[in-house]
């Protein structure tokens, strides 16, 4: 049976805090960016709001790619292919949207 959090030593709690800091901050940043994107989409404060929304989504993808997928710690070749994979998905989504909006 696992020990409760209160039974951990001070060193173990400090290590747990250190290891959870990056994922928790990443989730909070993604939620904040999602709130910005939803707010911009709901209010449409100006005509070219889609550019700002696209930049927010690009930052979200970069956070997911670098932090959640831990690509930042990988060799350059793996980083290249991970980026190309996301680029390919963006092309496929763009082509799907083009087909959908053209009909």
DSSP file (Angstrom, degrees, kcal/mol; ACC not computed):
  #  RESIDUE AA STRUCTURE BP1 BP2  ACC     N-H-->O    O-->H-N    N-H-->O    O-->H-N    TCO  KAPPA ALPHA  PHI   PSI    X-CA   Y-CA   Z-CA
    1    1 A X              0   0    0      0, 0.0     2,-0.1     0, 0.0     0, 0.0   0.000 360.0 360.0 360.0 141.0    0.0    0.0    0.0
    2    2 A X        -     0   0    0      1,-0.1     2,-0.2     0, 0.0     0, 0.0  -0.402 360.0-113.7 -76.7 151.5    1.3    3.5   -0.8
    3    3 A X        -     0   0    0     -2,-0.1    -1,-0.1     1,-0.1     5,-0.1  -0.596  33.2-109.4 -82.4 144.9    2.1    5.9    1.9
    4    4 A X    >   -     0   0    0     -2,-0.2     3,-1.2     1,-0.1     4,-0.4  -0.261  31.4-105.8 -68.0 163.3    0.0    9.1    2.2
    5    5 A X  G >  S+     0   0    0      1,-0.3     3,-1.2     2,-0.2    -1,-0.1   0.832 119.0  59.2 -60.7 -33.9    1.5   12.4    1.2
    6    6 A X  G 3  S+     0   0    0      1,-0.3    -1,-0.3     7,-0.0     7,-0.1   0.762  98.8  59.5 -67.7 -24.1    1.8   13.5    4.9
    7    7 A X  G <  S+     0   0    0     -3,-1.2    -1,-0.3     2,-0.0    -2,-0.2   0.551  84.0 103.8 -82.9  -6.4    4.0   10.5    5.6
    8    8 A X  S <  S-     0   0    0     -3,-1.2     2,-0.0    -4,-0.4    -4,-0.0  -0.418  76.6-112.4 -73.9 150.4    6.6   11.5    3.0
    9    9 A X     >  -     0   0    0     -2,-0.1     4,-2.4     1,-0.1     5,-0.2  -0.291  29.6-104.9 -74.7 167.8    9.8   13.1    4.2
   10   10 A X  H  > S+     0   0    0      1,-0.2     4,-2.1     2,-0.2     5,-0.2   0.870 122.5  52.0 -62.6 -37.3   10.6   16.7    3.5
   11   11 A X  H  > S+     0   0    0      2,-0.2     4,-2.3     1,-0.2    -1,-0.2   0.901 109.4  49.2 -66.3 -40.6   13.1   15.7    0.8
   12   12 A X  H  > S+     0   0    0      2,-0.2     4,-2.5     1,-0.2    -2,-0.2   0.901 111.1  49.4 -65.6 -40.4   10.5   13.5   -0.9
   13   13 A X  H  X S+     0   0    0     -4,-2.4     4,-2.5     2,-0.2    -2,-0.2   0.892 111.0  50.1 -65.3 -39.0    7.9   16.3   -0.8
   14   14 A X  H  X S+     0   0    0     -4,-2.1     4,-2.2     2,-0.2    -2,-0.2   0.901 111.8  48.0 -66.0 -40.1   10.5   18.8   -2.3
   15   15 A X  H  X S+     0   0    0     -4,-2.3     4,-2.4     2,-0.2    -2,-0.2   0.903 111.7  49.9 -65.7 -41.3   11.3   16.3   -5.1
   16   16 A X  H  X S+     0   0    0     -4,-2.5     4,-1.9     2,-0.2    -2,-0.2   0.918 111.5  48.6 -63.1 -43.4    7.6   15.8   -5.8
   17   17 A X  H  X S+     0   0    0     -4,-2.5     4,-1.0     1,-0.2    -2,-0.2   0.901 111.7  50.1 -62.1 -41.0    7.0   19.5   -5.9
   18   18 A X  H  X S+     0   0    0     -4,-2.2     4,-0.6     1,-0.2     3,-0.3   0.903 113.0  45.5 -65.4 -41.7   10.0   19.9   -8.3
   19   19 A X  H  X S+     0   0    0     -4,-2.4     4,-0.5     1,-0.2    -1,-0.2   0.788 115.5  46.3 -75.0 -26.9    8.8   17.2  -10.6
   20   20 A X  H  X S+     0   0    0     -4,-1.9     4,-2.1    -5,-0.2     5,-0.3   0.591  92.3  82.1 -89.4 -11.0    5.2   18.4  -10.7
   21   21 A X  H  X S+     0   0    0     -4,-1.0     4,-2.5    -3,-0.3     5,-0.2   0.942  91.4  45.9 -61.7 -50.4    6.0   22.0  -11.3
   22   22 A X  H  X S+     0   0    0     -4,-0.6     4,-2.3     1,-0.2    -1,-0.2   0.930 114.6  45.5 -63.7 -48.3    6.5   21.9  -15.0
   23   23 A X  H  X S+     0   0    0     -4,-0.5     4,-2.4     2,-0.2    -1,-0.2   0.910 114.8  48.3 -63.2 -38.8    3.4   19.8  -15.9
   24   24 A X  H  X S+     0   0    0     -4,-2.1     4,-2.4     2,-0.2    -2,-0.2   0.927 113.0  47.1 -66.9 -43.9    1.2   21.9  -13.6
   25   25 A X  H  X S+     0   0    0     -4,-2.5     4,-2.3    -5,-0.3    -1,-0.2   0.866 111.5  52.5 -65.0 -34.8    2.5   25.1  -15.1
   26   26 A X  H  X S+     0   0    0     -4,-2.3     4,-2.6    -5,-0.2    -2,-0.2   0.928 109.8  47.5 -65.5 -44.9    2.0   23.7  -18.6
   27   27 A X  H  X S+     0   0    0     -4,-2.4     4,-2.4     1,-0.2    -2,-0.2   0.914 112.7  49.3 -62.9 -42.3   -1.6   22.8  -17.9
   28   28 A X  H  X S+     0   0    0     -4,-2.4     4,-2.3     2,-0.2    -1,-0.2   0.899 111.4  49.1 -64.0 -39.9   -2.3   26.2  -16.4
   29   29 A X  H  X S+     0   0    0     -4,-2.3     4,-2.5     2,-0.2    -2,-0.2   0.909 111.5  49.4 -65.4 -41.6   -0.7   27.9  -19.4
   30   30 A X  H  X S+     0   0    0     -4,-2.6     4,-2.2     2,-0.2    -2,-0.2   0.895 111.3  49.3 -64.7 -39.4   -2.7   25.8  -21.9
   31   31 A X  H  X S+     0   0    0     -4,-2.4     4,-2.3     2,-0.2    -2,-0.2   0.899 111.2  49.6 -65.9 -39.7   -5.9   26.6  -20.0
   32   32 A X  H  X S+     0   0    0     -4,-2.3     4,-2.2     2,-0.2    -2,-0.2   0.918 112.0  47.7 -65.1 -42.5   -5.1   30.3  -20.0
   33   33 A X  H  X S+     0   0    0     -4,-2.5     4,-2.4     2,-0.2    -2,-0.2   0.868 110.5  52.5 -66.3 -35.5   -4.4   30.2  -23.7
   34   34 A X  H  X S+     0   0    0     -4,-2.2     4,-2.8     2,-0.2     5,-0.2   0.909 108.4  50.7 -64.1 -41.4   -7.7   28.3  -24.3
   35   35 A X  H  X S+     0   0    0     -4,-2.3     4,-2.4     2,-0.2    -2,-0.2   0.901 110.6  49.3 -62.8 -40.4   -9.5   31.0  -22.3
   36   36 A X  H  X S+     0   0    0     -4,-2.2     4,-2.6     2,-0.2    -2,-0.2   0.927 112.6  47.8 -62.6 -44.5   -8.0   33.7  -24.5
   37   37 A X  H  X S+     0   0    0     -4,-2.4     4,-2.3     2,-0.2    -2,-0.2   0.910 113.3  46.5 -65.3 -43.2   -8.9   31.8  -27.7
   38   38 A X  H  X S+     0   0    0     -4,-2.8     4,-2.2     2,-0.2    -1,-0.2   0.909 112.9  50.3 -65.9 -41.6  -12.5   31.2  -26.6
   39   39 A X  H  X S+     0   0    0     -4,-2.4     4,-2.2    -5,-0.2     5,-0.3   0.924 111.8  47.2 -63.1 -44.4  -12.9   34.8  -25.5
   40   40 A X  H  X S+     0   0    0     -4,-2.6     4,-2.1     1,-0.2     5,-0.2   0.899 113.8  48.3 -63.6 -39.3  -11.5   36.1  -28.8
   41   41 A X  H  < S+     0   0    0     -4,-2.3    -1,-0.2    -5,-0.2    -2,-0.2   0.830 114.1  46.1 -70.2 -31.4  -13.8   33.7  -30.7
   42   42 A X  H  < S+     0   0    0     -4,-2.2    -2,-0.2    -5,-0.2    -1,-0.2   0.831 122.7  32.3 -81.0 -32.5  -16.9   34.6  -28.7
   43   43 A X  H  < S-     0   0    0     -4,-2.2    -2,-0.2    -5,-0.2    -3,-0.2   0.770  80.0-157.3 -97.6 -27.7  -16.4   38.4  -28.8
   44   44 A X     <  -     0   0    0     -4,-2.1    -3,-0.1    -5,-0.3    -4,-0.1   0.958  12.6-174.8  45.7  67.3  -14.7   39.0  -32.2
   45   45 A X        +     0   0    0     -5,-0.2     2,-0.3     1,-0.0    -1,-0.1   0.733  63.2   9.3 -68.1 -22.0  -13.2   42.3  -31.2
   46   46 A X  S >  S-     0   0    0      1,-0.1     3,-1.1     0, 0.0    -1,-0.0  -0.960  80.8-102.5-152.8 168.4  -11.8   43.1  -34.7
   47   47 A X  T 3  S+     0   0    0     -2,-0.3     3,-0.4     1,-0.3     2,-0.2   0.865 114.7  47.3 -66.6 -40.1  -12.0   41.7  -38.2
   48   48 A X  T >>  +     0   0    0      1,-0.2     3,-1.2     2,-0.1     4,-0.7  -0.145  69.0 127.2 -95.9  40.0   -8.7   39.9  -38.3
   49   49 A X  H <>  +     0   0    0     -3,-1.1     4,-2.4     1,-0.3    -1,-0.2   0.753  60.4  73.3 -66.8 -22.7   -9.1   38.2  -35.0
   50   50 A X  H 3> S+     0   0    0     -3,-0.4     4,-2.3     1,-0.2    -1,-0.3   0.799  90.0  58.6 -63.6 -27.4   -8.3   34.8  -36.7
   51   51 A X  H <> S+     0   0    0     -3,-1.2     4,-2.0     2,-0.2    -1,-0.2   0.934 108.4  44.1 -66.8 -44.9   -4.6   35.8  -36.9
   52   52 A X  H  X S+     0   0    0     -4,-0.7     4,-2.3     2,-0.2    -2,-0.2   0.907 113.3  51.6 -65.4 -41.6   -4.4   36.3  -33.2
   53   53 A X  H  X S+     0   0    0     -4,-2.4     4,-2.4     1,-0.2    -2,-0.2   0.899 108.6  51.7 -62.0 -39.6   -6.3   33.0  -32.6
   54   54 A X  H  X S+     0   0    0     -4,-2.3     4,-2.2     2,-0.2    -1,-0.2   0.901 109.6  49.3 -63.4 -40.9   -3.9   31.2  -35.0
   55   55 A X  H  X S+     0   0    0     -4,-2.0     4,-2.1     2,-0.2    -2,-0.2   0.891 109.8  51.5 -65.5 -38.9   -0.9   32.6  -33.0
   56   56 A X  H  X S+     0   0    0     -4,-2.3     4,-2.2     1,-0.2    -2,-0.2   0.920 110.8  48.1 -63.0 -43.3   -2.4   31.4  -29.8
   57   57 A X  H  X S+     0   0    0     -4,-2.4     4,-2.6     1,-0.2    -2,-0.2   0.880 108.8  54.3 -64.7 -37.6   -3.0   27.9  -31.2
   58   58 A X  H  X S+     0   0    0     -4,-2.2     4,-2.3     2,-0.2    -1,-0.2   0.899 108.7  48.3 -63.3 -40.0    0.6   27.9  -32.5
   59   59 A X  H  X S+     0   0    0     -4,-2.1     4,-2.4     2,-0.2    -1,-0.2   0.897 110.8  51.6 -65.9 -39.6    1.9   28.7  -29.0
   60   60 A X  H  X S+     0   0    0     -4,-2.2     4,-2.4     2,-0.2    -2,-0.2   0.918 110.4  48.1 -62.7 -43.1   -0.4   25.9  -27.6
   61   61 A X  H  X S+     0   0    0     -4,-2.6     4,-2.9     1,-0.2     5,-0.2   0.907 110.8  51.6 -63.9 -41.0    1.0   23.4  -30.1
   62   62 A X  H  X S+     0   0    0     -4,-2.3     4,-2.9     2,-0.2     5,-0.4   0.906 109.8  49.7 -63.0 -40.9    4.6   24.5  -29.2
   63   63 A X  H  X>S+     0   0    0     -4,-2.4     4,-2.4     2,-0.2     5,-1.2   0.929 113.8  45.0 -62.5 -44.8    3.9   24.0  -25.5
   64   64 A X  I  <>S+     0   0    0     -4,-2.4     5,-2.3     3,-0.2     6,-0.3   0.932 116.6  45.9 -64.4 -44.8    2.5   20.5  -26.1
   65   65 A X  I  <5S+     0   0    0     -4,-2.9     6,-1.4    -5,-0.2    -2,-0.2   0.932 122.4  33.3 -65.0 -47.3    5.3   19.6  -28.5
   66   66 A X  I  <5S+     0   0    0     -4,-2.9     6,-1.3    -5,-0.2     7,-0.2   0.886 132.2  23.0 -81.0 -39.8    8.1   20.8  -26.3
   67   67 A X  I  <5S+     0   0    0     -4,-2.4     3,-0.2    -5,-0.4    -3,-0.2   0.927 126.5  37.7 -96.9 -54.8    6.9   20.2  -22.8
   68   68 A X  I   <S+     0   0    0     -5,-1.2    -3,-0.2     1,-0.2    -4,-0.1   0.908 126.2  37.9 -69.0 -41.1    4.3   17.5  -22.8
   69   69 A X  S   <S-     0   0    0     -5,-2.3    -1,-0.2    -6,-0.2    -4,-0.1   0.519 102.6-135.7 -86.1  -4.3    5.9   15.4  -25.4
   70   70 A X    >   +     0   0    0     -6,-0.3     3,-1.0    -3,-0.2    -4,-0.2   0.808  54.5 145.8  55.3  35.9    9.3   16.2  -24.0
   71   71 A X  G >   +     0   0    0     -6,-1.4     3,-1.8     1,-0.2    -5,-0.2   0.733  57.4  75.6 -71.2 -21.9   10.8   16.8  -27.5
   72   72 A X  G 3  S+     0   0    0     -6,-1.3    -1,-0.2     1,-0.3    -5,-0.1   0.752  95.8  48.8 -63.5 -22.6   13.0   19.6  -26.0
   73   73 A X  G <  S+     0   0    0     -3,-1.0    -1,-0.3    -7,-0.2    -2,-0.2   0.367  96.9  93.5 -97.0   4.6   15.2   16.9  -24.5
   74   74 A X  S <  S-     0   0    0     -3,-1.8    -3,-0.0     1,-0.1    -4,-0.0  -0.494  85.6 -88.7 -95.5 164.4   15.5   14.8  -27.7
   75   75 A X     >  -     0   0    0     -2,-0.2     4,-1.9     1,-0.1     3,-0.5  -0.258  45.0-102.9 -65.2 159.9   18.2   15.0  -30.4
   76   76 A X  H  > S+     0   0    0      1,-0.2     4,-2.4     2,-0.2     5,-0.1   0.814 118.2  58.0 -57.6 -34.0   17.7   17.4  -33.3
   77   77 A X  H  > S+     0   0    0      2,-0.2     4,-2.2     1,-0.2    -1,-0.2   0.909 107.5  46.6 -65.5 -41.0   16.6   14.7  -35.8
   78   78 A X  H  > S+     0   0    0     -3,-0.5     4,-2.3     2,-0.2    -1,-0.2   0.894 111.5  52.3 -67.5 -39.0   13.7   13.7  -33.6
   79   79 A X  H  X S+     0   0    0     -4,-1.9     4,-2.4     2,-0.2    -2,-0.2   0.913 108.8  51.6 -60.3 -42.2   12.7   17.3  -33.0
   80   80 A X  H  X S+     0   0    0     -4,-2.4     4,-2.5     1,-0.2    -2,-0.2   0.939 112.0  44.4 -60.7 -48.3   12.7   17.8  -36.8
   81   81 A X  H  X S+     0   0    0     -4,-2.2     4,-2.0     2,-0.2    -1,-0.2   0.844 111.7  52.9 -69.7 -32.7   10.4   14.8  -37.4
   82   82 A X  H  X S+     0   0    0     -4,-2.3     4,-1.9     2,-0.2    -1,-0.2   0.920 112.0  46.3 -65.5 -42.6    8.1   15.8  -34.5
   83   83 A X  H  X S+     0   0    0     -4,-2.4     4,-2.2     1,-0.2    -2,-0.2   0.895 111.5  51.3 -65.2 -40.1    7.8   19.3  -36.0
   84   84 A X  H  X S+     0   0    0     -4,-2.5     4,-2.6     2,-0.2    -1,-0.2   0.856 106.8  55.0 -65.3 -34.8    7.2   17.8  -39.5
   85   85 A X  H  X S+     0   0    0     -4,-2.0     4,-2.1     2,-0.2    -1,-0.2   0.930 110.1  44.8 -63.3 -45.0    4.5   15.6  -38.1
   86   86 A X  H  X S+     0   0    0     -4,-1.9     4,-2.1     2,-0.2    -2,-0.2   0.879 112.5  52.7 -66.0 -36.7    2.6   18.6  -36.7
   87   87 A X  H  X S+     0   0    0     -4,-2.2     4,-2.1     2,-0.2    -2,-0.2   0.910 108.4  50.4 -63.8 -41.6    3.2   20.5  -39.9
   88   88 A X  H  X S+     0   0    0     -4,-2.6     4,-2.4     1,-0.2    -2,-0.2   0.900 109.1  50.9 -64.1 -41.2    1.7   17.6  -41.9
   89   89 A X  H  X S+     0   0    0     -4,-2.1     4,-2.6     1,-0.2    -1,-0.2   0.899 108.8  52.6 -62.1 -39.6   -1.4   17.5  -39.6
   90   90 A X  H  X S+     0   0    0     -4,-2.1     4,-2.4     2,-0.2    -2,-0.2   0.892 108.7  50.1 -63.3 -39.3   -1.8   21.2  -40.2
   91   91 A X  H  X S+     0   0    0     -4,-2.1     4,-2.5     2,-0.2    -2,-0.2   0.931 111.4  48.2 -63.7 -45.0   -1.7   20.7  -43.9
   92   92 A X  H  X S+     0   0    0     -4,-2.4     4,-2.2     2,-0.2    -2,-0.2   0.908 112.9  47.4 -64.1 -42.0   -4.3   18.0  -43.7
   93   93 A X  H  X S+     0   0    0     -4,-2.6     4,-2.6     2,-0.2    -1,-0.2   0.909 112.2  51.1 -64.6 -41.1   -6.6   20.1  -41.5
   94   94 A X  H  X S+     0   0    0     -4,-2.4     4,-2.3    -5,-0.2    -2,-0.2   0.903 110.7  47.5 -62.8 -41.8   -6.1   23.0  -43.9
   95   95 A X  H  X S+     0   0    0     -4,-2.5     4,-2.3     2,-0.2    -1,-0.2   0.887 111.9  50.6 -66.9 -38.2   -7.0   20.9  -46.9
   96   96 A X  H  X S+     0   0    0     -4,-2.2     4,-2.6    -5,-0.2    -2,-0.2   0.923 111.5  47.6 -64.3 -43.5  -10.1   19.5  -45.1
   97   97 A X  H  X S+     0   0    0     -4,-2.6     4,-3.0     2,-0.2     5,-0.2   0.888 109.7  53.5 -64.6 -38.8  -11.2   23.0  -44.2
   98   98 A X  H  X S+     0   0    0     -4,-2.3     4,-1.5     2,-0.2    -1,-0.2   0.925 112.2  44.5 -60.7 -45.0  -10.7   24.2  -47.7
   99   99 A X  H  X S+     0   0    0     -4,-2.3     4,-0.7     2,-0.2    -2,-0.2   0.923 115.6  47.6 -65.2 -43.5  -12.9   21.4  -49.1
  100  100 A X  H >< S+     0   0    0     -4,-2.6     3,-0.7     1,-0.2    -2,-0.2   0.913 114.6  44.7 -64.9 -44.3  -15.5   22.0  -46.4
  101  101 A X  H 3< S+     0   0    0     -4,-3.0    -1,-0.2     1,-0.2    -2,-0.2   0.735 107.2  60.1 -75.4 -21.6  -15.7   25.8  -46.9
  102  102 A X  H 3<        0   0    0     -4,-1.5    -1,-0.2    -5,-0.2    -2,-0.2   0.656 360.0 360.0 -79.7 -15.0  -15.7   25.5  -50.7
  103  103 A X    <<        0   0    0     -4,-0.7    -1,-0.2    -3,-0.7    -2,-0.2   0.468 360.0 360.0 -89.1 360.0  -18.9   23.5  -50.7
